[in-house]
Amino acid sequence: MALWVGALVGLWHRFSSPLPDLCISCCCFRFDIFFFLSFFVCVCFWCVWLFFVAIHVRLFIRRGNMSKIPPAQLSEAIQAVLTNRKERKFKESIDLQVNLKNYDPQKDKRFSGSVRLPHVCRPRMTVCLLCDLVHEDIAKKNNVPTMNQEELKKLNKNKKLVKKMCNQYDAFLCSESIIKTVPRLVGPHMHRVGKFPTVCAMSESLPEKVLEIQSTVKFQLKKVLCLGTCVGHVEMTEDQVRQNTVMAVNFLVSLLKKNWQNLKSAYIKSTMGKPQRIY
């Protein structure tokens, strides 16, 4: 608004001058100093206004995504999960279970998203690299299971063999050079079971890529208003579990239509333990 007022004032001052002076200024392209200054001031005010608007919008977004999980309740729940457990022959995972409200899976958009947590939550997750010969040597040095192109060709799109391969590993990586040939070699089954490989370029660190997959969790709304994912294991520290849990919940809330208003309740529990409410 200030920009338009300043421009109108400048134009009025310019065209209200005597006709000869106006003609001379038009012919010689004389720039009116008053018009320039008024326009410059208005632009400055406009930029400052936009700057403050951007700050307020950013603060609003941060406030909307701010965690509303009571810290004391979360700490108490984590301690209960880590201490009130029996010794098992396997490493129990810590799972996050969430119930939604005011959400209609039939009408509302079904969301899906993945986020990498600060700490590895599934260290025993097996990752296989579908690779070319160069990448295969690197994988063997880092003790990463591999399948090269020749081994993939032997599957010959056989559903039983592809299914057996998918059941053998939790996730897959693939060399950038052969990613386009994977659907042709193994068929659509990997995509159907949600294990289509993630691209791993030669310039990327293979161990770091494996850690990234072991630290990444996915939320996907289907037909029910209950979601769950792994956020850690019982050998992690309380602080590590807290950081993973808070990030996972905040990310899920960011996917919801009305953010925290759609979150009914949230629990954490070990594999064989009792659920502990955190929200």
C-alpha positions in Angstrom: 0.0 0.0 0.0 2.8 2.4 0.9 4.5 1.7 -2.4 1.4 2.6 -4.4 0.8 5.8 -2.4 4.4 6.9 -2.9 4.2 6.2 -6.6 1.0 8.2 -7.0 2.4 11.2 -5.0 5.5 11.2 -7.2 3.4 11.1 -10.4 1.2 13.9 -9.2 4.2 16.1 -8.4 5.7 15.3 -11.8 2.6 16.0 -14.0 1.5 19.0 -11.9 4.6 21.0 -13.0 4.2 23.5 -15.9 3.7 22.1 -19.4 7.0 23.5 -20.8 9.0 21.9 -18.0 7.1 18.7 -18.6 7.9 18.7 -22.3 11.5 19.4 -21.6 11.7 16.6 -19.1 10.1 14.1 -21.4 12.3 15.0 -24.3 15.5 15.0 -22.3 14.5 12.0 -20.1 15.1 14.1 -17.0 14.7 12.0 -13.9 12.6 13.6 -11.2 14.6 13.4 -7.9 11.5 13.6 -5.8 9.8 10.7 -7.6 13.0 8.7 -7.3 13.3 9.3 -3.5 9.7 8.6 -2.8 9.9 5.4 -4.8 13.1 4.3 -3.1 11.6 4.9 0.4 8.5 2.9 -0.5 10.6 0.0 -1.8 12.6 0.0 1.5 9.4 0.0 3.6 8.1 -2.8 1.4 11.2 -4.9 1.8 11.2 -4.4 5.6 7.5 -5.5 5.7 8.2 -8.6 3.7 11.2 -9.4 6.1 9.0 -9.2 9.2 6.3 -11.3 7.5 8.8 -14.0 6.7 10.0 -14.0 10.3 6.5 -14.4 11.6 5.7 -17.2 9.2 8.8 -19.0 10.2 8.0 -18.7 13.9 4.5 -19.9 13.2 5.7 -23.0 11.4 8.2 -23.7 14.2 5.5 -23.3 16.8 3.2 -25.6 14.9 5.8 -28.3 14.7 7.1 -27.9 18.3 6.9 -31.1 20.3 4.1 -31.2 22.8 5.2 -34.5 24.4 5.5 -33.9 28.2 9.3 -34.3 28.9 8.7 -35.8 32.4 6.2 -38.3 31.1 8.5 -39.3 28.2 11.5 -39.8 30.5 9.4 -41.9 32.9 8.1 -44.1 30.0 11.6 -44.6 28.6 13.0 -45.6 32.0 10.2 -48.1 32.5 10.9 -49.6 29.1 14.6 -49.9 29.7 14.5 -51.1 33.3 11.4 -53.2 33.6 12.4 -56.0 31.3 13.7 -59.5 31.4 16.8 -60.8 29.8 16.1 -62.3 26.4 18.1 -64.3 23.9 17.6 -61.5 21.4 17.9 -57.7 21.3 14.4 -56.3 21.9 13.5 -53.3 19.8 11.6 -50.2 21.1 8.6 -49.4 19.0 6.5 -46.3 18.7 2.7 -46.9 18.5 0.4 -44.0 17.5 -3.3 -43.6 17.4 -4.9 -40.8 15.3 -8.2 -39.0 15.6 -10.4 -36.8 13.4 -8.9 -38.4 10.3 -10.8 -40.3 7.6 -8.6 -42.6 5.5 -11.3 -42.8 2.9 -11.7 -39.1 2.3 -8.5 -37.5 3.6 -5.2 -37.8 1.8 -3.2 -40.8 2.8 0.3 -39.6 3.6 3.6 -41.4 3.4 7.0 -40.2 4.5 10.4 -41.3 5.8 12.8 -39.6 8.2 16.3 -40.4 9.3 16.6 -40.5 13.1 19.7 -39.2 15.0 20.7 -42.7 16.2 20.7 -46.2 14.5 17.4 -47.8 15.6 17.8 -51.1 13.8 21.5 -52.2 13.9 20.7 -55.8 12.9 18.8 -54.8 9.8 20.4 -56.7 6.9 21.1 -54.6 3.7 22.1 -56.2 0.4 23.8 -54.3 -2.4 22.7 -55.0 -6.0 25.8 -54.0 -7.8 28.2 -53.9 -10.7 31.7 -55.5 -10.5 33.4 -52.4 -9.3 30.9 -51.7 -6.5 31.1 -55.4 -5.5 34.7 -55.2 -4.5 34.0 -52.2 -2.3 31.1 -54.0 -0.7 33.1 -57.0 0.1 35.8 -54.9 1.9 33.0 -53.5 4.1 31.3 -56.8 4.7 28.1 -55.8 2.9 26.2 -58.7 1.2 26.0 -58.3 -2.6 24.3 -59.7 -5.7 25.8 -58.8 -9.1 24.1 -58.6 -12.4 24.8 -62.2 -13.3 23.2 -63.4 -10.1 20.2 -61.2 -10.8 19.8 -62.6 -14.3 19.7 -66.1 -12.9 16.5 -65.2 -11.0 14.9 -64.8 -14.5 11.9 -63.0 -12.9 11.0 -66.2 -11.1 8.5 -65.2 -8.4 9.6 -67.8 -5.9 13.3 -66.9 -6.2 12.7 -63.2 -6.1 10.4 -63.6 -3.0 13.1 -65.7 -1.4 15.7 -63.0 -2.0 13.3 -60.3 -0.6 12.7 -62.4 2.5 16.4 -62.9 3.0 17.2 -59.2 3.4 15.4 -56.3 5.1 16.4 -53.6 2.6 18.4 -53.2 -0.7 20.8 -50.8 -2.2 21.7 -50.6 -5.8 24.6 -49.3 -7.9 23.7 -46.3 -9.9 24.9 -48.0 -13.1 22.4 -50.8 -13.0 19.4 -49.3 -11.2 17.4 -49.0 -14.5 17.9 -52.7 -15.3 16.6 -54.0 -11.9 12.9 -54.0 -12.8 13.7 -55.9 -16.0 15.8 -58.5 -14.2 13.6 -59.2 -11.1 10.1 -58.0 -12.1 7.7 -55.9 -10.0 7.8 -58.0 -6.8 10.4 -55.9 -5.0 8.3 -52.8 -5.5 5.1 -54.6 -4.3 6.7 -55.6 -1.0 8.2 -52.2 -0.4 11.8 -53.3 -0.9 12.7 -51.6 -4.1 16.4 -50.7 -3.8 17.8 -47.3 -3.0 20.4 -45.8 -5.3 23.9 -45.8 -4.0 26.4 -43.8 -6.1 30.1 -44.6 -6.3 31.0 -41.3 -4.7 28.9 -42.1 -1.6 30.3 -44.0 1.4 28.7 -47.5 1.4 29.0 -47.9 5.2 27.3 -44.5 5.7 24.6 -45.5 3.3 23.9 -48.7 5.2 23.7 -46.7 8.5 21.3 -44.3 6.9 18.9 -47.1 6.0 19.3 -48.6 9.5 18.4 -45.2 11.0 15.4 -44.4 8.7 11.8 -45.0 9.6 8.7 -44.7 7.5 5.1 -43.7 8.3 2.4 -44.6 5.9 -1.3 -44.2 6.5 -3.4 -47.1 5.1 -7.0 -48.0 6.1 -6.6 -47.9 9.9 -5.8 -45.0 12.2 -3.0 -46.8 14.0 0.7 -46.4 13.0 3.8 -48.0 14.4 7.5 -47.9 13.7 10.8 -48.8 15.4 12.6 -46.0 17.2 15.4 -47.9 19.0 16.4 -50.9 21.0 16.9 -51.8 24.7 20.7 -51.4 24.6 20.4 -47.7 23.7 20.8 -44.9 26.3 17.8 -43.0 27.6 18.9 -39.9 25.8 19.3 -41.7 22.5 15.8 -43.2 22.8 14.4 -39.8 23.7 15.9 -38.0 20.7 14.7 -40.7 18.3 11.2 -40.8 19.7 10.8 -37.0 19.7 12.0 -36.7 16.1 9.8 -39.5 14.9 6.6 -38.1 16.6 7.3 -34.6 15.4 7.8 -35.8 11.8 4.6 -37.8 11.9 2.7 -34.7 13.2 4.1 -32.6 10.3 2.4 -35.1 7.9 -1.0 -34.8 9.6 -3.7 -32.6 8.2 -4.2 -30.7 11.5 -0.9 -31.5 13.1 -1.2 -32.2 16.9 -5.0 -32.0 16.7 -5.0 -35.3 14.8 -2.8 -37.1 17.4 -5.0 -39.1 19.9 -2.3 -41.0 21.8 1.2 -42.3 21.5 3.0 -45.2 23.3 6.4 -46.8 23.3 7.1 -50.4 24.2 9.8 -53.0 23.9 9.1 -56.1 21.9 8.0 -58.2 24.8 7.2 -55.4 27.3 4.1 -53.4 28.3 3.2 -50.2 26.4 4.1 -46.9 28.1 2.0 -43.8 27.2 4.0 -40.7 26.3 1.1 -38.5 24.9 
